[in-house]
Amino acid sequence: MTLLFVFDMDDVLYDYDWRRRMEGLVELTGVPFAELRRRWWHEDGEFAAEAGGFADADAYHRAALAAFGAEVSVEDWIANRRSAMTPFPDSFAAVARARELGAVSLLTNNGPLAHAHLATLAHELVELFEPDDLRTSSFYGARKPDPVVFERMLDSYGADPRNVFFTDDLPENVASAAGLGITAHQFTHPAGLRAAIDDFARSRG
């Protein structure tokens, strides 16, 4: 029996400041904050990307720039996204503990551009996760809290939900995973995450 520990990224492994990211995009594009949201942060834009609505990173990049009416390089896009992320070292320690107990995987609501560049965007994770286990929701073609994303994650790993632990900061994502029989923990603090990981491993021992 192999245990699988699945981690959200934003506001679990990193403090993610979405407003700071948007302010950076305002500088890069010259498009006002509210207008950026109107043009891209909706069901046909960013949310569709997170659910696998764009074939690959290039398709995503082209669509976003067309919506913005501005040119932003991939490098600047990733650097701006990264600037909004502050690492939680104690959460990384919790991932390291999970690695001692089983396999670890990332599941973050993000599109294919983020997926293709996770090793740069979240470079601290490279030492904690195998490259193929750094995954965005777009990889699965569905976004949390849709149960489909968890079903596809389980199928991808050939995992029994009883042997899977998942943590996320959003209660709706935790509830969705739990509905499939996954042990789901709502993240509030790294110490609580570490304790939940150890409790889960003991329960499956």
N, C-alpha and C positions, 0 to 999 in steps of 0.2 A: 504494500500500500504506500503510494507516494502522495504526500500532502501538497496541495497547491495554494499558494498565498498570492492574492491578486490585489494590487494597489492602484488607487486613483493617484493622479499626479498633483493637480492644482488644489491648494488648500489642504493637502495631506502630506505630500513630500516637499512642497514649496508653498510659501505664502505668495499667492497670485494676485497682483493688483491690476485688475482689468482696466480701471480708469487710467492708470499710468500708461498701459499699452495703447489705449485709444488716444491719449494725448500725444504719444509718440507718432502714431499714424497721422494725426492732424498735422504735425510738423513735416512728415515725409510727403504727404499728399497735397497739403494746402486746403483740404476739405474740412469744414467745421464738424465738430464732434457729433452733433445731432444728425447731420446729414450723412456722415459715415454710417451711423446706426441704421438710418433709413435705407441706405443703399445696399447694405451687406448683411447686417445682423438680423436676419429673418429666416423664414422657413425655406426660401429658395436660394439663400446665400450660405452663410456660415453654418447654420443648423443643418442644411442639406449636406454640406461638406462633411460634417461630423458623422452623418448617417450614411456615408459612402456615395453621395450623389454626384461626385466628380471622379472621373476614371483614374486620375493620378495627380501627382503634385503639380505638373505643368498645366493640366486642365484647370485645376483650382486657382493657380497663380494667374492665369490668363483671365479667368472669369472675375476674380476679385479686382484686378486692375481695370478691367472694362467697366465694372460697377463704380469704381472710384474715379475713373477718368484721369488717372495719373500713373506715372511709372515709378515702381518701387522694386528694387532688385530683390532676389531671393535672400541674398546675404543681409540686406537691410531689414527685410521682413523678419527674419529669424533673430537678428540682433535686437530688434525692437521688442519682439515677444519675450526674449530672454531678459531684457531689462526690467520686465514686470514681475520677475520670479526671484524670490529670496529663499535660499535653501533652508530646510529644517534639519539640521544635523542629527537631532535625536530621532527623527523619523527615519533617516537613513540607517541609523543604528538598529531600529526595529526591523527594517528590511534585511539587514545583515543577520539578525537573529533568525528571521524566517528562513533564510538560506541554509542555516544550520539544521533546520527541521524539515525542509522539503524544497520544492521548486518555487520560484517567484516569477510573477508576470505583472506588467503594467497594463492598465485599461483606463485611458483618459479620453474624455469627449473632446476630440480634436480632429481636424481634417487631414487629408493626405500630404499636404506640405509639411505639417508638423511631424507626421509619421515618418516621412522620408528623412527628416533632419533631427530626430529625437536625440541622437548621439551628440549633436552640437547644442541643441536647445536645452537639454537637460544632461549636460556632460558628466555631472556627478554620478549619474545612474549607470554609467558604462561599467563601472567596477562592481556594481551590485546585481545587474541583470545581464543575461545572455543577450546578444544583439537581436535575435529573433523574438525575444520576449518583451521588447520595448514596443508596445502596440497602442495605437489610437483606436477609437471607436470606428473610424472610417475603414480600418482593416477588416472589421467584421460586417460592414454594411448596415449598421444600426447604431443608434446612440442611446446611452442611458437616459431615462430609466426604462426604455423599451426592453421587455424580457428577452427579445430576440438576440440582443447583443450578448447576454449571459448564456443563452442556449448555444450560440455559435462559439463562444469562448470555451464552454464545456466540451463541445464536439471537437474543437481544434486540439485540445489537450487530451481528449479521450478520458476526461475526468468524471468521476462520480461526485455529484454535488455535495455528498456527505463528507467528502475529503477536501473540500475547497473552502477557503477563508477569503472574504472580500472586505475591503475597507474603503469608505468614501465619506466625504463631509456632508453630503446631501441626503436627507432622510428618504426622499423618494427613490433614490438609487439603491440605498440600503434595503428598503422594503421590497423592491423589485427582485433583487438577488435572493433575498430571504424567501420570497415566494416560490423559488425553484429548489429550495432545500439547501441552499448555500448558507454557511455560517457568515452572517454579515454584521459588521461592526461600524457604527457611525463614529467617525473620527472627530475628536474634540481636542486631544492633547497627545503628544508622543508617548508619554508614560502610560496612558490608558491603552494606546495601540499595542505597546510592548506587552502589557499584561494580557490583553485579549489574544494575542498571538500565542503566548505560552499556555493560556487556558485552553485554547482550541487544540493545541498539540497534545496536551494532557488528556483531553476528552477523547481524542482519536487513538490514544496509546493503548 
